[in-house]
Amino acid sequence: MERLVNAVTESFAFLQPYPYLTALIVIAVFLVLAKLVDIIFSRIIARIVARTSTRVDDHFIALLHRPIFMTVMSVGLFIATGIIDLEASLRGTVAAIIQTLLILVWVIFALRASALLLTAMSRQQRRFEFVQPTTAPLLRNAAAVLLFLAGVYAIMVAWGINVTGLVASAGIVGLALSFAAQDTLSNLFAGVAILADKPYRIGDVIIIDGGERGEVTHIGLRSTRLLTRDDVEISIPNSVMGNAKIINEAGGPPRRFRIRASVGVAYGSDIDTVMQILERIGQDQANVLSDPAPRVRFRQFGESSLDFDLLCWIDEPVKQGLVVHELNCEIYRKFAESGIQIPFPQRDLHLKEMPGRTDEAL
């Protein structure tokens, strides 16, 4: 900055006897320069970004032109105060005031720009899954706090205030708060990890190691909510979800889900007829996908039956109970029509007389 002041002073050497007039001329020159920069941003660059498909860059340029205008004007004010022969203390005060105003302008711009970007990211949840309607307010508040603290720190530095003691005190206070809110922080960090790692998403049907099964309806920074098939909502802390074994029935690239309807037929039944009937039942079901096609597997020779599995695929895991119910009902009807017997377990009881015993002894 001193080199710039010296360069400007040499350029206006003929006005050296009139420092205040030189300072006014410098302010006027930088005012015109700031206006030119404002015109470039508000018109030329704005026209260029207007050709893009998004409106975010248009609003960003609209927010940016004012801080740049104030920055150029602040440079002119710094040079003007350097040309005027002021006392060292007064010059430092004026410089601190200018720096404070400039810091406030840029902090306000950063707050508005961060809110603009977070809003735009929340509208594209498929691309930015971390920024969701539930997390956007927290991210916006976190950005505001960080920018506020950075602005306060910069202002203190501008006024020559020693911030070392304040930073140390803030660290001690933060350590104490972290111990006091240990559970809350563990849920918070686990929620951030879940949103970043994405083991499940809203709408997925999951099963955790505690046995709870339900559809994910909400992923917050403190807890995850599941809606069971009984329409009961379960709220589970994220610290538990982060350490739990989770089965995501809707996970993986395909969203389809395989179900099975198990049935046993009596020994002596025609297994080819059984498999044909089961395949036809799967193909005729409206909620069963045609690709992959339903298939039948002969699993084992049971104690009282020949055990078969009808394997079908559905588009949503939440339909599992309904489709299995429909398949079971249709299997029972078709088997009854075809005379295929579904056996039930039977036991034979053999009575033997104990040797050396008589009826009278009994």
C-alpha positions in Angstrom: 0.0 0.0 0.0 2.9 2.4 0.8 4.3 1.8 -2.7 0.9 2.6 -4.3 0.7 5.8 -2.2 4.2 6.8 -3.3 3.4 6.1 -6.9 0.2 8.3 -6.8 2.1 11.0 -4.9 4.8 11.1 -7.6 2.0 11.3 -10.3 0.6 14.3 -8.6 3.9 15.9 -7.7 2.8 19.3 -9.2 0.0 19.4 -6.6 2.4 18.6 -3.7 1.8 22.0 -2.0 -1.9 21.2 -1.9 -2.3 17.7 -0.2 -6.0 18.0 0.5 -6.7 18.9 -3.1 -4.6 15.9 -4.2 -6.5 13.7 -1.8 -9.8 14.9 -3.2 -8.7 14.3 -6.8 -7.5 10.8 -5.9 -10.9 10.0 -4.3 -12.7 11.3 -7.4 -10.5 9.3 -9.7 -11.1 6.1 -7.7 -14.8 6.9 -7.5 -14.9 7.0 -11.3 -12.8 3.8 -11.4 -15.1 2.1 -9.0 -18.1 3.1 -11.1 -16.4 1.7 -14.2 -15.8 -1.6 -12.4 -19.5 -1.5 -11.3 -20.6 -1.0 -14.9 -18.5 -3.9 -16.1 -19.9 -6.3 -13.5 -23.5 -5.1 -13.7 -23.8 -4.9 -17.4 -21.1 -6.7 -19.4 -20.5 -9.7 -17.1 -24.1 -9.9 -16.2 -25.0 -10.2 -19.9 -22.5 -13.0 -20.3 -23.8 -15.1 -17.3 -27.4 -14.4 -18.3 -26.9 -16.8 -21.2 -26.4 -19.7 -18.8 -29.3 -22.1 -17.9 -29.2 -21.3 -14.2 -30.1 -18.1 -12.4 -27.6 -18.6 -9.5 -24.7 -16.9 -11.3 -27.0 -13.9 -12.1 -27.9 -13.4 -8.5 -24.2 -13.9 -7.5 -23.0 -11.2 -9.9 -25.8 -8.9 -8.6 -24.4 -9.4 -5.0 -20.8 -9.1 -6.0 -20.7 -5.7 -7.7 -21.3 -3.7 -4.6 -18.4 -5.2 -2.5 -16.0 -4.7 -5.5 -17.2 -1.1 -5.8 -16.5 -0.5 -2.1 -13.2 -2.3 -2.3 -12.0 0.1 -5.1 -13.2 3.1 -3.2 -11.5 1.9 0.0 -8.2 1.7 -1.9 -8.7 5.3 -2.9 -9.5 6.3 0.6 -6.3 4.6 1.9 -4.2 6.5 -0.7 -5.9 9.7 0.2 -5.2 9.3 3.9 -1.6 8.5 3.1 -1.2 11.7 1.0 -2.6 13.9 3.8 0.0 14.4 6.5 -2.0 13.2 9.5 -0.7 12.1 12.9 0.2 8.5 13.2 -2.6 7.8 15.7 -5.2 9.5 13.7 -4.1 7.9 10.5 -4.3 4.5 12.2 -7.8 5.2 13.4 -9.0 6.3 10.0 -7.4 3.2 8.4 -9.1 1.0 11.0 -12.4 2.6 10.3 -12.0 2.0 6.5 -11.0 -1.6 7.0 -13.9 -2.2 9.4 -16.4 -0.9 6.8 -14.8 -3.0 4.1 -14.8 -6.1 6.3 -18.5 -5.6 7.1 -19.4 -5.2 3.4 -17.6 -8.5 2.5 -19.1 -10.4 5.5 -22.6 -9.3 4.4 -21.8 -10.4 0.9 -20.5 -13.8 2.1 -23.6 -14.3 4.2 -25.9 -13.6 1.2 -23.8 -15.7 -1.2 -23.7 -18.7 1.1 -27.5 -18.5 1.6 -27.9 -18.3 -2.2 -25.6 -21.3 -2.8 -27.2 -23.5 -0.1 -30.7 -22.7 -1.5 -29.6 -23.6 -5.0 -28.0 -26.8 -3.8 -31.0 -27.8 -1.7 -33.1 -27.7 -4.9 -30.9 -30.3 -6.5 -31.0 -33.0 -3.9 -29.9 -35.7 -6.4 -26.7 -33.9 -7.1 -26.1 -32.5 -3.6 -27.6 -35.1 -1.3 -25.9 -33.6 1.8 -27.8 -30.4 1.4 -31.4 -31.4 2.2 -34.4 -29.3 3.5 -33.6 -30.7 7.0 -29.9 -29.8 6.9 -30.0 -26.6 4.9 -31.0 -24.4 7.9 -28.2 -25.9 10.1 -25.6 -25.4 7.3 -26.8 -21.8 6.8 -26.5 -21.1 10.5 -23.1 -22.7 10.7 -21.9 -20.7 7.8 -23.3 -17.5 9.4 -21.5 -18.3 12.7 -18.2 -19.0 11.0 -18.4 -15.8 8.9 -19.4 -13.8 11.9 -16.4 -15.1 13.9 -14.0 -14.5 11.0 -15.4 -10.9 10.6 -14.9 -10.2 14.3 -11.4 -11.6 14.2 -10.5 -9.5 11.1 -12.0 -6.3 12.8 -9.9 -6.9 15.9 -6.8 -7.3 13.8 -7.6 -4.1 12.0 -7.8 -2.2 15.3 -4.6 -3.8 16.6 -6.3 -5.8 19.4 -4.4 -8.9 20.6 -6.7 -11.8 20.0 -4.3 -14.5 21.4 -5.9 -14.5 24.8 -9.4 -14.5 23.4 -8.7 -17.5 21.1 -7.3 -19.4 24.1 -10.3 -18.6 26.2 -12.6 -19.7 23.4 -10.8 -23.0 23.1 -11.2 -23.7 26.8 -14.9 -22.8 26.6 -15.4 -25.0 23.6 -13.7 -27.9 25.3 -16.0 -27.6 28.3 -19.0 -27.4 26.1 -17.9 -30.5 24.1 -17.8 -32.5 27.3 -21.1 -31.2 28.5 -22.8 -32.0 25.2 -21.0 -35.2 24.4 -24.1 -37.2 23.4 -25.5 -34.3 21.3 -22.2 -34.0 19.5 -21.9 -37.7 18.9 -25.4 -37.7 17.3 -24.4 -34.6 15.3 -21.2 -36.1 13.9 -22.9 -39.4 13.2 -25.6 -37.5 11.3 -23.0 -35.8 9.2 -21.3 -39.1 8.5 -24.7 -40.7 7.5 -25.5 -37.8 5.1 -22.0 -38.0 3.6 -21.7 -41.8 3.4 -25.4 -42.4 2.4 -25.9 -46.0 3.7 -29.7 -45.3 3.2 -31.9 -42.5 1.8 -35.3 -41.2 2.4 -37.8 -43.8 1.1 -35.6 -46.8 1.6 -36.8 -49.8 3.6 -34.1 -50.8 6.2 -33.7 -53.3 8.9 -31.4 -52.5 11.8 -29.7 -55.1 14.1 -32.3 -54.5 16.8 -35.0 -56.0 14.5 -36.8 -52.8 13.6 -37.9 -52.6 10.0 -39.5 -49.6 8.3 -39.3 -47.0 5.7 -36.9 -44.0 6.2 -39.0 -40.9 6.4 -36.5 -38.4 7.9 -32.7 -38.1 8.1 -31.8 -35.4 10.5 -28.5 -34.4 12.2 -29.7 -35.8 15.5 -31.9 -38.8 14.6 -33.3 -41.0 11.9 -37.0 -41.8 11.7 -38.5 -45.0 10.5 -42.2 -45.6 9.7 -43.1 -49.3 10.3 -45.8 -51.3 8.6 -48.0 -50.7 11.6 -47.8 -46.9 10.9 -45.7 -46.4 14.1 -42.8 -43.9 13.8 -39.5 -44.9 15.4 -36.9 -42.2 16.2 -33.4 -43.6 16.5 -30.4 -41.5 17.5 -27.8 -41.2 14.8 -25.1 -42.4 17.2 -26.9 -45.7 17.3 -27.5 -45.8 13.6 -23.8 -45.1 12.9 -22.7 -48.1 14.9 -25.6 -50.5 13.9 -25.6 -53.2 11.3 -28.1 -51.9 8.7 -29.8 -54.0 6.0 -31.0 -51.8 3.2 -33.6 -53.7 1.2 -33.7 -50.9 -1.3 -30.0 -50.5 -1.6 -27.7 -51.1 -4.6 -28.0 -49.8 -8.1 -31.4 -51.5 -8.9 -34.3 -50.5 -6.8 -36.1 -53.9 -7.2 -36.5 -56.3 -4.3 -36.7 -60.1 -4.4 -39.4 -62.0 -2.4 -40.1 -65.6 -2.0 -43.3 -67.7 -1.3 -42.4 -71.0 0.2 -44.7 -74.0 -0.1 -44.4 -77.8 0.5 -46.3 -80.5 -1.5 -46.9 -84.1 -0.6 -44.5 -86.8 -1.6 -45.6 -88.4 -4.8 -46.7 -85.1 -6.4 -45.7 -84.4 -10.0 -42.9 -81.8 -9.5 -43.1 -80.6 -13.1 -46.7 -79.7 -12.7 -46.0 -78.0 -9.4 -43.2 -75.9 -10.9 -45.4 -74.9 -13.9 -48.3 -73.8 -11.7 -46.0 -71.8 -9.4 -44.3 -70.0 -12.4 -47.7 -69.2 -13.9 -48.9 -67.8 -10.6 -45.8 -65.5 -10.5 -46.2 -64.3 -14.1 -49.9 -63.5 -13.6 -49.4 -61.3 -10.6 -49.8 -57.6 -11.4 -47.3 -56.4 -8.8 -44.5 -58.8 -9.9 -41.9 -57.6 -12.3 -41.5 -59.4 -15.6 -37.8 -58.7 -15.7 -36.3 -60.6 -14.0 -38.9 -63.3 -14.7 -40.3 -65.3 -11.7 -38.6 -68.6 -11.1 -39.2 -71.7 -9.1 -36.6 -73.6 -7.1 -36.9 -77.1 -5.6 -35.2 -76.6 -2.3 -35.1 -79.8 -0.3 -36.8 -83.1 0.7 -38.5 -82.1 3.9 -39.7 -84.4 6.7 -43.3 -84.3 5.4 -43.1 -82.5 2.1 -41.2 -81.5 -1.0 -40.3 -77.9 -0.4 -40.4 -75.3 -3.2 -39.7 -71.6 -3.4 -41.4 -69.2 -5.8 -38.9 -66.3 -6.4 -40.3 -63.0 -7.7 -39.1 -59.4 -7.9 -41.1 -56.3 -7.0 -40.3 -52.6 -7.6 -40.6 -51.5 -4.0 -39.6 -53.4 -0.8 -42.6 -51.8 1.0 -44.9 -54.1 -1.1 -43.4 -57.3 0.2 -46.1 -58.2 2.7 -48.9 -57.5 0.2 -47.4 -59.4 -2.7 -46.5 -62.5 -0.6 -50.0 -62.5 0.7 -51.4 -62.5 -2.8 -49.0 -65.2 -3.9 -49.9 -67.5 -1.0 -53.6 -67.1 -1.6 -53.3 -67.9 -5.3 -51.0 -70.9 -4.6 -53.6 -72.4 -2.3 -56.4 -71.9 -4.8 -54.5 -73.3 -7.8 -53.2 -76.3 -5.8 -56.7 -77.1 -4.6 -58.0 -76.9 -8.2 -55.2 -79.1 -9.5 -55.5 -81.7 -6.7 -52.0 -81.0 -5.4 -51.9 -81.7 -1.7 -50.2 -79.4 0.8 -49.3 -81.8 3.7 -49.0 -81.0 7.3 -46.5 -82.6 9.7 -47.6 -86.1 10.9 -46.1 -88.3 13.5 -46.5 -92.1 14.0 -46.8 -93.3 17.6 -45.6 -96.8 18.2 -46.6 -98.5 21.5 -44.4 -101.3 22.8 -44.8 -103.6 25.8 -42.0 -103.6 28.3 -40.4 -107.1 28.7 -41.1 -108.7 32.0 -44.2 -106.6 32.7 -47.7 -108.0 33.0 -51.0 -106.3 32.8 -51.5 -106.9 36.5 -48.3 -105.1 37.3 -49.4 -102.2 35.2 
